[in-house]
C-alpha cells in the first residue's frame, strides 16, 4: 500500500494527483499516483 506522507504539502499534492486522475478517468495516471503498483486497483485507497 502507498505510504502517506507526513508533510501536509506533500499529502495535498498526493491527494490532488489521485483526485485529478479519478476525475479525468485516467487510470494510467491514477496507477502512477498510487505508487505504480501493478495491483493498485485491488488495494485499499489512501485516505480511506
Secondary structure, DSSP 8 states (H G I E B T S, - for coil): -----SSHHHHHHHHHHHHHHHHHT-HHHHHHHTTS-TTGGGS--TT-
